[in-house]
Amino acid sequence: MKILLAGGAGYIGSLLAPTLLERGYEVEVIDLLWFGNHLPKEVKVIKKDIFDCQKEDLIGYDQVIFLGGLSNDPMAEFNPALNFISNGAQPSYLAYLAKLAGVKRFIYGSSCSVYGYTVNELYDEDSPVTCAYPYGISKLQGERGVIQMQDDNFSVIALRQGTVCGYSPRMRFDLIVNTMYKSCLVDGKITVNNASIWRPILDIRDAVNGYLRAIQADLHISGVFNIASDNYTVGQVGDLVKEQVETLTGQKIGIEIKQIQDFRNYKVTWQKTKTILGYEPKHTVSDIIVDVHKHRDEYGNFENDHYYNIRTFKKLKL
Ligand SMILES: NC(=O)c1ccc[n+]([C@@H]2O[C@H](COP(=O)([O-])OP(=O)(O)OC[C@H]3O[C@@H](n4cnc5c(N)ncnc54)[C@H](O)[C@@H]3O)[C@@H](O)[C@H]2O)c1
């Protein structure tokens, strides 16, 4: 089976691609390479803007996975117009081309950030979406655009991912658990901006597993699916990171608690994803720290701009 990863040279794609190769899939990537190329040499990489693709570029793929766009709130807020175009319109354009080209399935990397600010309820895929900030609104636009294209010959699966964390060959230190790990090593302490806020955390290995389950699902299956490893408060995440880093390094880690208002607060259930796609998460926050720490010799300077989407993005001057 031949799979196209659009935006596949990013954080998630750089771990997903080698996993798909291991399973015997043929993998190609279209990407602007904002963060370089950390993909295995067996992956054909086409350096191209998704908006420059035509139907001909999509012919021959069995499935297309969208991993592009501006991935996080700071990027979305720095350039809201480009955010709405990249996260809202771009997935729909690519799904439209894929359908024209006879691709059988389109998988969209959506986000649980569509849920917005919720009050102590477990949200499923039928719960209301109430986001009022550029990233969440644009991810929802992208999701709705692609989902309505599904029909008997074109399956569309949107994976609403929790905050993905853990090690990838294209590493990010701007994602909550990874950021806390970096702060432990650099500053000897963790800053918790708001201890009571809930977040679904998704170990990147569980995320990759979610994409595998979506790829392998019966082609009659379409729809929106939550994926997370577990729900945690940010205070809990801070405590778990502290404990695990102290165990691994023997270093004492401090915690600073702040009271900064957050506009995102949600916890989700992935029961539907388990029932329909067979998705089961395996990892915890402590596992994420063990995995990130295992690769510590690869990171060099933690402040390198390419570990932070917003810094790289500002340098690109888009
Ligand atoms: N990382 C997370 O925590 C998370 C959580 C939920 C959803 N998501 C979604 O998952 C997807 C992948 O996330 P990620 O963390 O791997 O992001 P990333 O920023 O690491 O990678 C995005 C990739 O897309 C490429 N790209 C951007 N615009 C492009 C264009 N016009 N044409 C071609 N390539 C383009 C970039 O060069 C980059 O390699 C994104 O859509 C993101 O919104 C991510």
The ligand as an SDF file (V2000), in Angstrom:
LIG
                    3D

 44 48  0  0  0  0  0  0  0  0999 V2000
    1.8800   18.1440   17.9060 N   0  0  0  0  0  0  0  0  0  0  0  0
    0.7210   18.1580   18.5590 C   0  0  0  0  0  0  0  0  0  0  0  0
    0.6580   18.1840   19.8050 O   0  0  0  0  0  0  0  0  0  0  0  0
   -0.5750   18.0990   17.7900 C   0  0  0  0  0  0  0  0  0  0  0  0
   -1.7730   17.9350   18.5040 C   0  0  0  0  0  0  0  0  0  0  0  0
   -2.9710   17.8990   17.8100 C   0  0  0  0  0  0  0  0  0  0  0  0
   -2.9780   18.0530   16.4360 C   0  0  0  0  0  0  0  0  0  0  0  0
   -1.8120   18.2160   15.7580 N   0  0  0  0  0  0  0  0  0  0  0  0
   -1.8670   18.3610   14.3010 C   0  0  0  0  0  0  0  0  0  0  0  0
   -1.0920   17.3110   13.7220 O   0  0  0  0  0  0  0  0  0  0  0  0
   -0.4290   17.7690   12.5390 C   0  0  0  0  0  0  0  0  0  0  0  0
    1.0680   17.4930   12.6510 C   0  0  0  0  0  0  0  0  0  0  0  0
    1.6080   18.1110   13.8250 O   0  0  0  0  0  0  0  0  0  0  0  0
    3.1900   18.2110   14.0640 P   0  0  0  0  0  0  0  0  0  0  0  0
    3.3890   18.4270   15.5160 O   0  0  0  0  0  0  0  0  0  0  0  0
    3.8600   17.0650   13.3780 O   0  0  0  0  0  0  0  0  0  0  0  0
    3.5070   19.5820   13.2920 O   0  0  0  0  0  0  0  0  0  0  0  0
    4.9000   20.1670   12.7550 P   0  0  0  0  0  0  0  0  0  0  0  0
    4.7820   21.6440   12.8490 O   0  0  0  0  0  0  0  0  0  0  0  0
    6.0550   19.4860   13.4150 O   0  0  0  0  0  0  0  0  0  0  0  0
    4.9250   19.7180   11.2230 O   0  0  0  0  0  0  0  0  0  0  0  0
    4.1490   20.3430   10.2290 C   0  0  0  0  0  0  0  0  0  0  0  0
    4.8610   20.0950    8.9040 C   0  0  0  0  0  0  0  0  0  0  0  0
    4.0380   20.6270    7.8720 O   0  0  0  0  0  0  0  0  0  0  0  0
    4.8750   21.2500    6.9100 C   0  0  0  0  0  0  0  0  0  0  0  0
    4.0560   22.2450    6.1950 N   0  0  0  0  0  0  0  0  0  0  0  0
    3.3940   23.3060    6.7200 C   0  0  0  0  0  0  0  0  0  0  0  0
    2.7390   23.9810    5.7500 N   0  0  0  0  0  0  0  0  0  0  0  0
    2.9760   23.3120    4.5870 C   0  0  0  0  0  0  0  0  0  0  0  0
    2.5850   23.4960    3.2390 C   0  0  0  0  0  0  0  0  0  0  0  0
    1.8180   24.5390    2.8750 N   0  0  0  0  0  0  0  0  0  0  0  0
    3.0070   22.6340    2.3140 N   0  0  0  0  0  0  0  0  0  0  0  0
    3.8150   21.5960    2.6490 C   0  0  0  0  0  0  0  0  0  0  0  0
    4.2340   21.3460    3.9090 N   0  0  0  0  0  0  0  0  0  0  0  0
    3.8120   22.1950    4.8660 C   0  0  0  0  0  0  0  0  0  0  0  0
    6.0140   21.8530    7.7210 C   0  0  0  0  0  0  0  0  0  0  0  0
    7.1900   22.0500    6.9370 O   0  0  0  0  0  0  0  0  0  0  0  0
    6.2130   20.7880    8.8030 C   0  0  0  0  0  0  0  0  0  0  0  0
    7.2150   19.8660    8.4380 O   0  0  0  0  0  0  0  0  0  0  0  0
   -0.7660   19.2700   12.4070 C   0  0  0  0  0  0  0  0  0  0  0  0
   -1.8350   19.4060   11.4920 O   0  0  0  0  0  0  0  0  0  0  0  0
   -1.2310   19.6530   13.8110 C   0  0  0  0  0  0  0  0  0  0  0  0
   -2.1640   20.7170   13.7870 O   0  0  0  0  0  0  0  0  0  0  0  0
   -0.6050   18.2310   16.4120 C   0  0  0  0  0  0  0  0  0  0  0  0
  1  2  1  0
  2  3  2  0
  2  4  1  0
  4  5  1  0
  4 44  2  0
  5  6  2  0
  6  7  1  0
  7  8  2  0
  8  9  1  0
  8 44  1  0
  9 10  1  0
  9 42  1  0
 10 11  1  0
 11 12  1  0
 11 40  1  0
 12 13  1  0
 13 14  1  0
 14 15  2  0
 14 16  1  0
 14 17  1  0
 17 18  1  0
 18 19  2  0
 18 20  1  0
 18 21  1  0
 21 22  1  0
 22 23  1  0
 23 24  1  0
 23 38  1  0
 24 25  1  0
 25 26  1  0
 25 36  1  0
 26 27  1  0
 26 35  1  0
 27 28  2  0
 28 29  1  0
 29 30  1  0
 29 35  2  0
 30 31  1  0
 30 32  2  0
 32 33  1  0
 33 34  2  0
 34 35  1  0
 36 37  1  0
 36 38  1  0
 38 39  1  0
 40 41  1  0
 40 42  1  0
 42 43  1  0
M  CHG  2   8   1  16  -1
M  END
$$$$
